[in-house]
């Protein structure tokens, strides 16, 4: 029986998938201690043959939300620990060996390692050698939920996350199917609802590929394209946090009520924040109600964020002025990063 189930998901992308699978196959952990499950929305003769030859489970689904891919992988899994890998990312060879060592501690429920952004033009062998030497100076921290005193200690990048399978009880799987984005964030929330230890490892074990398909809105230089993509992204996150609120409002957490209330407040604040972001754009309609505005303002700790709450109700010219300042700031940051 494998200890770790590796779930690799792919949606409409083929070119990087075998690189991801190979990085999971070429681990220092013995092969009989983990399984590889690939969930994708396409068939491909070359990829499917490769998976068959290397004993990888191959699941094809035509259903769309990202949450369905996760659920199908979890339902097929046999391991005690779930470790996710996106189709365009890579793991360093010792990733799963370290995951196993961490989860030998029965109190650990969530693990997140550090990751490094790379481009397809990078020399991977040189990059990995450099990372291996820097990893000797890495640090590991272990937290419980009461150690997260202010904001929840959110970490991103699914390929850097491993969780104990028990966080996926039968009652929650159907609701997860409705999640369209931010599966990495959802995993943190699910783990938070269970009484366990969170391990954050500064060691780089994941290589996150940066390419034109996953380009961030912050790296778009054309103003109209930037604005259009920002509005689309805002809608996706509004819907995601609305779904999270729906999930966790009725979810029976294993933690004291005060921590569940903290989680729900955090989810509501995130939902309202994205609603404000969307509604203050000059190319959108105001989706923020006065009641939601009051609630949003109650969550703000800075004057700047407080004032943002009123922008959805401002004239279009003021919205345009504020958004162009944001756009120009992003341009300046992008330019400095490229130097």
N, C-alpha and C positions, 0 to 999 in steps of 0.2 A: 504494500500500500504506500503510495507516495506521500511524503510529508507536505510538499508544496505543490500547488496547482498553478501553473503559469497560464494566464489568459491573455492572448494576443488578439486585439481587435483591429479590423480593417474595413473601412467604408469607402468604396470607389477608388481605392489606391492599391496598385500592384507593384510599382517600381521599387519600393523599399522593403516590402514585406519579408522577402527571403533573407535580407540582411538582419532584420529583427529576429527572425526565427533562428538563424545561425548563431546570433549572439546568445540566445537562450540555450541552444544545443551545446555551445562551447563553454560550458561552465565547469568550474573546478569541483562542484558538488557531484557525487556519483549519480549516474542517469536513473538508477532505480529509486532515488529519493525525491524525484519530481516528475511531473507530467506536463506536456505542452498541449494547450487547447487553443486552436485558432478559430475565431468567429468572424466571418466576413459575409459580404453581400454579393459575392460573385464567384463564379467557377473559373478556374484557370488550369489548363492541362499540366503545364510545367510545375506550377506551385502545388497543385493537388497531388501530383506524383511524388514530389519531394517530401511532402508531409506524410504520405503513406509509407515511403521508404524509411522515414526516420521516426515512425510510430507516433506521429502527432495526430491528435484528434482534429478533424476538419468539419466545422459546422457552417453551413451556408443558410442565411436567412435574408429574406427580401423586406423584412420589417425595418422601419426607419429610425426610431429614437435610439440614441446611444445607450440608454438604459437597458434596452432589450438585449444588446450584445453582451453586456455585463451579466444579466440574468441568465441567459442561455449558457454562458461559460460557467457560472456558479453552479447551475443545476447539473451540469455535466461533470463537475469537479469531484475528486475523491480526496484531495489533500486537506489537511487541517488548517493550512495557511494559503491565502490567495495572494498572488503577486502579479500585478498587471504590467503589460508592456504594449505601448502603442506601436502600430505598424511602421512608423517612420523613426522610431527611437532605437537605441542600442544599449546593451548592458556590458559592463566590464566583466571579465571572466569570473571574478570571485563574488559577484553580487549575491547569488543564491546561497552560497556557503555562509555568507555573513547573515543573510536573512534567517537561515536555519539556526545559527548560533543565538541570534537575538530572541527567536521565538521558543527556544528551549526553556526560557523563563515563562512559566505558565501564566504569569500576571500580565505579560505584554499582549496588547490587543491591536496596536498600530505601530508601524515603522515607516519612517521616511528618510531616505538618504539624499545627499546632495546631488545635483546634476550640473552638467556643463553644456552650454549651447554650442553647436558646431554646424558648419555648412558642408555641403556635399563636396566642396573643393578642398576641405581640410585633409592633411596627411594624418590618417587615423593612427597609424603605428607610432608616429612621433608624439601625437597628442596623448595617446594612452600611456606612453612611457613617462611623459611629463606629469600626468595626473597621478600615476602610481607613486611617484616620488613625493608629491605634495600630500598624498593621503596618509603618509606616515605621521603627519602633524595634525590629523583630524581629531575632533572631539565628539563624544556622544553624550547627550543629555536625556534623562528620563523624567517625565512629568506625569502627574495625575491631574484630573480635571480641576481640582481646587488650587493647583499651581498656576492655572491660567487665569490670573486675577482680573485682568482688564479685557482686552479683546481676545477672542478665541485664536489659538495659535495655528492659524490656517497655513497649510503648505500646498503648493500646486505641483502638477506634473504627475499624471497617473503612473508613468513608468518608474517612478521613484517610490511608490507606495506598496506596502504589503500589509495585509490585515488578517486577523484570525477569522476563519470562515463563520464562526458562530454569530457574527454580527448580522448575517443574512438569514433571519428567521423566515419561515414560510409566509407569514402575514405581511412582510415588507416587500417581498419580491415582485408582486403584482404592481405595487405602487412605483417601484423603481423603474419599471418599464416605461413610465411616462416621462422620465427625465431625458431631456434632449441634449444638454451640455453639462459641463462641470461635474463629471463623474468623480474626479479627484476630490473635489470639495465635498460631495455627498459621502464619500467613504470616511472622511474625517468626522462628519456629523454622526454617521451611524456608529462609529467607534466611540465617539463622545458619549453616546447614549448608553454605553455599556461600562461597567465598572472595571477598568483596566489601566495599564500603564502605556504611555505614549513615548516612543523612543525616536529621537531626532538625531540623525547621524550626519556629521559634517563631511563625511567621506564621500567623494564623487564616485558613484557606481553606475550612473546613468548618463548617456550622451543623448541630448535632446537635439534632434535635427531641425535646423531652421532653413526653410525653403519657401518658394513662392506660393505654395498651397496653404501653408499655415502662417503666412505673414500677418503680423499684428497690425491693428489699425494705427498704432503709433508709428509704424514704419511706412505709411502711405504719404507721399509728398504732395499729390494733387489735392487741392482743397475740397472740390466737389466729391471726389472719390472718398476722401477721408470722412466727410460729413455723412455721405450715404452709408458707408460701412459702420460708422459710429452709431447711427440710428438703428441699423439692423442688429448690431451687437447688443445694443441696449435692450431691444425687444426680447432677444434671446435670454438675457440675464434676468429681465423682469419675469419672464415666464418660468425660468428655472427656479428662482427664489420663491415664486408663488407656489410652485410644485413642492418645494422643500417644506414650506410652511404647512401645506396640506398634509404632507407625510408625517411630520413630527408633531403636529398638533394632536393627532390621535395615536401616535406611537407610544407604546408603554416602555418608557426608558427604565433602565436598572439603576438610575442615579437619583439622589434626593431632588425634591420638587424645585428647590431654589436653583439648581443647576439646569434643570429642564427649562425653567422660566428664563434663565440667562440665554440658553440656546434659542428659544423662540423669539426673544427680544432681538438677538443678533440677526436672526433670519428676517424679521420684520424690518429692521434697520437697513439691511442689505437690499431688500425688495424696494423699500421706499427710496433708497439712494439711487438705484437704477431707474426708478420711475421719474425722479427729478432729473437725472441725466438725460433721459429720453425727452421729457417734456420741455426742457429748456433749449432744445435745438430749434433753429429757425425753420427747419424743413419738416417739423412734426406738429401734431396737435397736443394740447395739454391734457395728460391723462391723470394729473394729480388733483384730488379733491381737496377742499379746505380742511376737512377732517384729517386727511392723510398729511397735509402740510403741517398741521399742529403736531401730529405724532412724529413726523420727520424732524421738526425743530427740537423736539424734546430729546432726541438722540444725539444732537450735535454738540461737539465740544470746542469747536473753533468758530470764530466770527465769520471766516470765509465760507465754511460749509453751511453755516446758519443762513447767510445771505443768498447762497445758491438756491435755497428752498423757495425764494420769491421769484426767481427768474422765469419759471413756467407761466407766471401771470403777467410778465412784462411785455411791452410792445415788441414787435418783431425786430425793429432796429436795434433795440438794446440787446436782445438775444444774439443778433448777428455780431454786434460789437464784442460781447463776452466770449462767444464761441471762437471768433477769429483770434482773440488773445490766446485762447487755449491752443488753437491750431499753430499759431506762430511759436508758442513755447515748445510744442512738440517738435517743430521743425528745427529749432535751435538745439534741442537735446539730441535729436537724431544726427545733426551735423557734427556736434562735438563728439558723439560716440564713433563716428566714422573717421575721425582724424587720427 
